[in-house]
Each structure stands twice: as C-alpha cells, then as structure tokens.
Amino acid sequence: MIKKLTVLVSALCLSSSVWANTQEKFDKYVAELKVEAQAKGYDQALIDEAFSTAKFKKKVITNDKNQPEVVETLETYLPKRVPKWKINQARKLYKEHKEILEKIANEYGVQARFIVALWGLESNFGRIQGGYPVISALVTLAFDGRREAMYKRQLWAALDILKAGHITLEDFKGSWAGAMGQTQFMPTSFNSYAVDYDKDGRKDIWTTEVDAFASIANYLKQAGWDDNLTWGRQVKLPDDFDNKYILKRGTKTRKEWLGYWKKSERNLADWQALGLRRADGTDLPKVDVTAALVMPDDINGRMYLAYDNYKALMHWNRSYYFATSVGYLSDRIAYPKL
C-alpha cells in the first residue's frame, strides 16, 4: 500500500511540474502575442482586455488531438447527421421563418432550404454554438504549434471582430476550434461573409437569426452559388462503368480538388450516354447542365452527379459527407412540399 501511495504521489508531483512548466511557457507565449498585436496596430486597451482572459485550455488540445476515428460510411453518417427529428424540425422552422427566409433567398440568390439546412447542421438551428471563450481557444491552439500560423490568423481576425464591436468579450464564445455562432464561422470567415441584416450596427451571428440567415446566404453567393441549380442527385452506374470518370479522391488542397472536378465534369447528356441513370433507374433530366461524378465512399457506395453548387458547399467544408448531408437535408425540407 505504501509503495502504491508513493507511486501515486510521484505521479501527481510530476503532473504538477509538467503543468507548471506548460503554464509558464503559455504565459510567455501570450506576452509575445501581445507584442505582435501591438506591432499590428491594435489598440493597447483592446490587447490588454482580450489577452487578460486568455487561458490555456487543456481540453481544447485534447479535442484537437483525439478527433473521432470511427470508420463511417455515408450509409451510417447520414442517418446520424440528418435523423428524422432534424428533418421535421427543419421543415417546421422553415415554415415559421418562411417570409424572411424567402426575402433573403431572393436578395442573395440562394434557395432558402439550403440556408435552413446549413443552419441545422452547423448549430442545430442555433441551439449548439459552443461554450469555449474564443480568444482562449485560439491562443491555446496557436500555442500548441502544429498549425500556429493558421490559428494566429484566426486570432487576429477575432481581435478585429471585438474591435468592431460585433460582440462583447464576455459573450465571445464558440467551439473548441474557434467556430462561432449559429453559422459556426471561423473568425476569418466572419470577417469575409457575416452580414448585419437588421442594420443594428452589429453582425450578430450568435443571437440574431436574420443576421445568421443572411450570412449563410452571403457565404454561398460569394462562393459561386447559382439558384437556378440544385446541388446534385444520386445516380446508378452501369455494370461496366469505367472508374476513370469519377472525381479523384484524396486531394490535399481546394485548387487540386477543383482541377480534378474539371476533369470529371460533363454534360448530363454525356453522362446519360455513359450509362448513368437516376437512382430509380429512369433517364437523367434532359437539361443543359454539367456535373461531376462524386464518390463519397467507394465504388460500392452511393454515387452522385454533383452540380456547380456542390463546389460552394465544399468551399464551406471540404468534406463529401458534409456537402452531401447539406444537400440531402435541403431536399427533405423541400419535398414533400410544405
């Protein structure tokens, strides 16, 4: 028993020593960030206020290093991400907010059902926005060092948000990764796409739904959205299909991915001639539209002809599962018609 207690005490002492060392390094890092912020021209009062709240968040690092490794397929992912209750809630909220949603949809050229789908998938319609102080989360992630440059860019963007008065430091909360509000924008995305739709002087994606709706619409529009198109459709391949026509997987950058998209892209008439059919086996639509052939899993999984708007969804989050789930939920919102 004494030996076990000795080992436990030693372990606790070691843990305490490691923590003290980490805290000392973190405090020094924060001091260096404050100097860098001064060099960038931020007001001293803002620097002092923002960084006085910066705390090392061990759980942020734990979350970042231990993200889920469960092997998913689209067949298992979609029912979890877009369960029946979420579809029902999306349809209900679409109906409740229909007037303002359609107004924003017409102004930005983005169908309202996609605004609601992203709202639902990103924050469960504003209910789950994250409770981490954004400054602490970003400073912790920058301090960790693996993606320091990226998280420092986000940190400076976060200071810009505070400087502009869009939110108070006390209410400046988000996910462990720094994603914020009902749209789950990162700070740089906020500064590029957030909208003050109600004209109250603040781009409030946290508590003002119309600002969140317009911000989602603005993001998609700036990413090239075309409201004359939908997102894509599930298709069947012929038995002898040549896999060379499928959009290549495993790309590291958006630029590389867009290059492979271009190689896969064809007119629907060409896909029809190659033997592709709708999921129910009928002919593809006879419309002059181009699409790329997307394979979220493997050749035995679901296959989709993705239209240009799919590229905007992949700009939001470069994940086939995410983009497809947005399209899937948007379809469930629209059909059957409300």
C-alpha positions in Angstrom: 0.0 0.0 0.0 2.8 2.4 0.9 4.6 1.7 -2.3 1.4 2.4 -4.3 0.9 5.7 -2.4 4.5 6.6 -3.1 4.0 6.0 -6.9 0.7 8.0 -6.8 2.3 10.9 -5.1 5.3 10.8 -7.5 2.9 10.8 -10.5 0.9 13.7 -9.0 4.1 15.7 -8.4 5.3 15.0 -12.0 1.9 16.1 -13.4 2.0 19.3 -11.3 5.5 20.0 -12.5 4.6 19.5 -16.2 1.5 21.7 -15.7 3.6 24.5 -14.1 6.1 24.3 -17.0 3.3 24.4 -19.6 1.7 27.4 -17.9 5.0 29.2 -17.7 5.5 28.7 -21.4 1.9 29.7 -22.2 2.2 32.9 -20.2 5.4 33.8 -22.1 3.7 33.0 -25.4 0.7 35.3 -24.5 3.2 38.0 -23.8 4.8 37.6 -27.2 1.4 37.6 -28.9 0.6 40.9 -27.1 3.8 42.4 -28.5 2.9 41.1 -32.0 -0.6 42.6 -31.7 0.9 46.0 -30.8 3.1 45.8 -33.9 0.0 45.1 -36.0 -1.6 48.3 -34.7 -4.2 47.1 -32.3 -5.3 49.4 -29.5 -3.5 48.8 -26.2 -6.8 48.7 -24.3 -8.2 46.0 -26.6 -5.0 44.0 -26.3 -4.9 44.2 -22.6 -8.6 43.3 -22.3 -8.6 40.4 -24.8 -5.4 38.8 -23.6 -6.2 39.2 -19.9 -8.8 36.5 -20.4 -6.5 34.1 -22.4 -6.3 30.8 -20.5 -4.6 27.6 -21.5 -7.4 25.2 -22.3 -6.1 21.6 -22.0 -9.4 20.2 -23.2 -9.0 22.1 -26.5 -5.7 20.3 -27.2 -7.3 17.0 -26.2 -10.2 17.5 -28.5 -7.9 18.6 -31.4 -5.6 15.6 -31.0 -8.3 13.0 -30.3 -10.9 13.6 -33.0 -13.2 10.7 -33.8 -11.6 7.8 -35.7 -14.7 5.7 -36.1 -14.9 4.3 -39.6 -18.0 5.8 -41.2 -19.8 5.3 -44.5 -22.4 7.6 -45.9 -24.9 4.9 -45.1 -24.1 5.3 -41.4 -23.3 9.0 -41.4 -26.5 10.4 -43.0 -29.0 8.8 -40.5 -26.9 10.2 -37.6 -26.4 13.7 -39.1 -29.8 14.0 -40.6 -32.2 12.0 -38.4 -35.9 12.2 -38.8 -36.4 14.6 -35.9 -33.9 17.1 -37.5 -35.8 16.9 -40.8 -39.1 17.6 -39.1 -37.5 20.4 -37.1 -36.0 21.9 -40.3 -39.3 21.8 -42.1 -41.1 23.4 -39.1 -38.6 26.2 -38.7 -38.6 26.8 -42.5 -42.3 27.3 -42.3 -42.1 29.6 -39.3 -39.4 31.8 -40.8 -40.6 31.4 -44.4 -41.3 35.1 -45.1 -37.9 36.4 -44.1 -36.1 33.4 -45.4 -37.6 33.8 -48.9 -36.8 37.6 -48.8 -33.1 36.8 -48.0 -33.1 34.0 -50.6 -34.3 36.4 -53.3 -31.9 39.1 -52.3 -28.8 36.8 -52.4 -29.9 34.3 -55.0 -29.7 31.3 -52.6 -32.6 28.9 -52.1 -34.0 29.2 -48.5 -33.9 25.4 -48.0 -30.1 25.4 -48.2 -29.9 28.3 -45.6 -32.0 26.2 -43.2 -30.0 23.0 -43.9 -26.7 24.7 -43.1 -28.3 26.3 -40.0 -29.5 23.0 -38.8 -26.3 21.0 -39.5 -23.9 23.6 -38.1 -25.6 24.6 -34.9 -28.8 22.6 -34.6 -30.7 25.7 -35.6 -28.7 27.9 -33.2 -29.0 25.7 -30.1 -25.5 24.3 -30.1 -22.9 27.1 -30.6 -20.1 26.0 -28.2 -19.2 27.4 -24.8 -15.4 28.0 -25.2 -14.0 31.5 -24.9 -12.9 32.2 -28.5 -9.7 34.0 -27.5 -8.6 31.3 -25.1 -9.3 28.5 -27.7 -7.4 30.2 -30.5 -4.4 31.2 -28.3 -4.3 27.6 -27.0 -4.3 26.1 -30.5 -1.7 28.6 -31.7 0.5 27.8 -28.7 0.2 24.1 -29.4 2.2 24.9 -32.5 1.1 22.3 -35.0 -0.9 24.9 -37.0 0.3 28.0 -35.4 0.2 30.3 -38.4 -3.4 29.3 -39.2 -4.7 29.9 -35.7 -2.8 33.2 -35.3 -4.6 34.4 -38.5 -7.8 33.4 -36.8 -6.7 35.2 -33.6 -6.1 38.5 -35.3 -9.4 38.1 -37.1 -11.0 37.6 -33.7 -9.5 40.8 -32.4 -10.9 42.6 -35.5 -14.4 41.3 -34.5 -14.0 42.6 -31.0 -12.6 45.9 -32.3 -15.6 46.4 -34.5 -17.9 45.8 -31.6 -19.9 43.0 -33.1 -19.9 41.1 -29.7 -18.6 41.7 -26.2 -15.6 39.8 -24.9 -17.8 38.2 -22.3 -20.1 36.7 -24.9 -17.4 35.9 -27.4 -17.9 32.1 -27.3 -17.6 29.3 -29.8 -16.5 25.7 -30.4 -13.2 24.4 -29.1 -11.7 25.1 -32.5 -12.9 28.7 -32.6 -16.0 28.3 -34.8 -18.7 30.7 -33.8 -22.4 31.4 -33.6 -25.4 29.9 -35.4 -23.3 29.6 -38.6 -20.2 28.3 -36.9 -18.0 30.7 -38.9 -14.3 30.8 -38.1 -13.2 34.5 -37.4 -11.8 35.0 -40.9 -15.0 33.7 -42.5 -17.0 36.0 -40.2 -15.0 39.0 -41.4 -15.4 37.9 -45.0 -19.1 36.9 -45.1 -21.1 37.9 -41.9 -23.9 40.3 -42.6 -25.7 42.9 -40.4 -29.0 42.2 -42.0 -31.2 44.0 -39.4 -29.0 47.1 -39.6 -28.4 47.5 -35.9 -24.6 48.1 -36.3 -23.6 44.5 -35.3 -23.1 41.4 -37.4 -24.6 39.2 -34.8 -24.5 35.5 -35.8 -24.9 34.5 -32.2 -28.3 35.7 -31.2 -29.9 37.4 -34.3 -31.4 34.8 -36.6 -31.8 37.1 -39.6 -28.1 38.1 -39.4 -27.2 34.3 -39.4 -29.5 33.6 -42.3 -28.1 36.4 -44.4 -24.6 35.5 -43.5 -25.1 31.9 -44.7 -26.7 33.2 -47.9 -23.8 35.7 -48.5 -21.2 33.0 -48.0 -22.8 30.7 -50.5 -23.3 33.5 -53.0 -19.7 34.7 -52.7 -18.6 31.0 -53.2 -20.4 31.0 -56.6 -23.9 29.8 -55.8 -26.5 29.7 -58.6 -30.1 29.5 -57.5 -31.1 28.2 -61.0 -29.4 24.9 -60.0 -29.8 22.5 -57.1 -26.9 20.7 -55.5 -26.9 17.3 -57.3 -28.6 13.9 -57.4 -27.9 10.3 -56.5 -27.3 8.1 -59.6 -26.8 4.5 -60.7 -23.8 3.3 -62.7 -23.9 0.6 -65.4 -22.1 -2.6 -64.5 -19.3 -2.0 -67.0 -18.6 1.6 -66.0 -15.1 3.0 -66.3 -14.0 4.4 -63.0 -11.7 7.0 -64.7 -14.7 9.3 -65.0 -15.2 9.5 -61.2 -13.8 12.6 -59.5 -10.5 11.6 -57.9 -10.3 11.4 -54.1 -7.6 12.2 -51.7 -6.7 15.8 -52.8 -4.8 18.0 -50.4 -5.9 21.4 -51.5 -9.1 23.0 -52.9 -7.2 24.1 -56.0 -6.1 20.5 -56.7 -9.7 19.3 -56.0 -11.2 21.8 -58.4 -8.7 20.6 -61.1 -10.0 17.0 -60.7 -13.6 18.3 -60.7 -12.9 19.9 -64.1 -11.6 16.5 -65.4 -14.7 14.7 -64.3 -17.2 17.4 -65.3 -19.6 16.5 -68.2 -22.9 17.5 -69.6 -25.9 15.4 -68.4 -26.4 14.1 -71.9 -22.9 12.8 -71.9 -23.4 11.1 -68.5 -26.6 9.6 -69.9 -24.7 8.2 -72.9 -22.1 6.7 -70.5 -25.0 4.7 -68.9 -25.7 6.7 -65.8 -29.3 6.9 -64.6 -31.3 8.4 -61.8 -31.4 6.4 -58.5 -34.8 5.0 -59.5 -33.4 3.8 -62.9 -35.0 6.4 -65.1 -33.2 8.7 -67.5 -31.3 11.7 -66.4 -33.0 15.1 -66.8 -32.8 16.5 -70.3 -31.4 19.9 -69.3 -28.2 21.6 -70.4 -26.3 21.3 -67.1 -22.8 20.0 -66.3 -22.0 17.8 -63.4 -19.0 15.9 -61.9 -19.3 12.3 -60.6 -18.7 12.2 -56.9 -18.0 9.0 -54.9 -18.1 9.8 -51.2 -17.1 6.2 -50.2 -16.1 3.6 -52.8 -17.5 2.1 -55.9 -19.9 0.1 -53.9 -21.3 3.1 -52.1 -23.6 5.9 -53.1 -22.7 7.8 -56.3 -23.8 11.4 -57.1 -23.8 13.7 -60.0 -22.8 17.0 -58.3 -23.7 20.3 -59.9 -21.7 23.5 -59.6 -23.4 24.4 -56.3 -21.8 21.4 -54.7 -18.5 23.3 -55.1 -19.8 26.1 -52.9 -20.8 23.5 -50.3 -17.3 22.0 -50.5 -15.9 25.6 -50.1 -17.8 25.8 -46.8 -16.4 22.4 -45.6 -14.3 20.3 -47.9 -16.0 17.0 -46.9 -18.1 14.9 -49.2 -20.1 13.7 -46.3 -20.8 17.2 -45.1 -21.7 18.6 -48.5 -23.9 15.6 -49.3 -25.7 15.9 -45.9 -26.5 19.5 -46.6 -28.0 18.6 -50.0 -29.8 15.7 -48.5 -31.4 17.8 -45.7 -32.3 20.6 -48.2 -34.2 18.0 -50.3 -36.0 16.7 -47.3 -37.0 20.3 -46.4 -38.4 21.0 -49.9 -40.1 17.6 -50.6 -42.9 16.8 -49.9 -43.9 20.4 -50.4 -44.9 22.3 -47.3 
